[in-house]
Every structure is written in structure tokens, then in C-alpha cells.
């Protein structure tokens, strides 16, 4: 999940945009045309599902870097 908030789109109209910040319309386009093969395709499909189901709030702690702040040992 951490890679979804750190990796950037490597090509196209939204080149260099964080995967988690890609607009839903762009992800929908990939959904219709087909996601790329491999790791990038899986990441884009995952972001699409997260956004489609209103779960973007789950990425906020990762984006802000506070994902370790509440860790208990």
C-alpha cells in the first residue's frame, strides 16, 4: 500500500503524478481499455478500487507519513 502513495505515473497525460492522486476518470479509462500488465497495472487497478469504493481515507496516514506514529510494539 505504501507504494501507492509514493510511486508516480511513469507515462502519459498524468506523468509524474502520484498514483494515489490520479483522477478517477483516468482510472476509469484504464478500466475500459485495460490496465497495463505487471506491477503498474495491479497498482492502478488497486487505486481504482480504493477510489471507487470511497476508501481513499485509508491512504491518508500513509501519504502524510504518520503510518508508524500509532504503531504499538
C-alpha positions in Angstrom: 0.0 0.0 0.0 2.9 2.3 0.7 3.9 2.2 -2.9 0.5 3.6 -4.0 1.3 6.8 -2.2 5.0 7.0 -3.2 5.1 5.8 -6.8 4.3 8.2 -9.7 2.7 7.5 -13.0 5.6 6.8 -15.4 3.9 7.9 -18.7 1.0 9.6 -20.3 -1.1 12.7 -19.6 -0.5 12.3 -15.8 3.2 11.5 -15.9 4.9 12.2 -12.6 1.5 12.4 -10.7 1.4 10.2 -7.6 -0.7 7.0 -8.3 -3.0 7.8 -5.4 -3.6 11.3 -6.8 -4.7 10.1 -10.3 -8.2 11.3 -11.2 -11.0 8.6 -11.2 -11.8 9.5 -14.8 -8.3 8.4 -15.8 -8.6 5.2 -13.9 -12.0 4.5 -15.4 -10.4 4.9 -18.8 -7.9 2.3 -18.0 -10.7 0.1 -16.6 -12.4 0.3 -20.0 -9.3 -0.1 -22.2 -7.4 -2.4 -19.9 -4.8 -1.8 -17.2 -1.1 -2.2 -18.1 0.4 -5.6 -17.4 2.6 -6.2 -14.4 3.1 -4.3 -11.2 1.9 -0.9 -12.5 -1.3 -2.4 -13.8 -2.0 -4.0 -10.4 -1.3 -0.7 -8.6 -3.6 1.2 -10.9 -6.4 -1.3 -10.5 -5.9 -1.2 -6.7 -6.1 2.6 -6.6 -9.2 2.4 -8.9 -10.9 0.0 -6.5 -10.0 2.1 -3.5 -11.4 5.3 -5.1 -14.4 3.5 -6.5 -15.4 2.3 -3.0 -14.7 5.5 -1.2 -11.8 4.2 0.7 -9.2 7.0 0.0 -9.2 7.9 3.6 -7.2 4.7 4.2 -4.3 6.2 2.2 -4.2 9.5 4.1 -2.0 8.2 7.0 0.4 6.7 4.5 0.5 9.9 2.5 1.2 12.1 5.5 3.8 9.7 6.8 2.1 9.1 10.1 1.6 5.3 9.4 4.2 4.5 12.0 3.1 7.0 14.6 0.4 4.8 16.0 2.3 1.5 15.9 2.4 -0.4 19.1 5.1 -2.9 20.0 
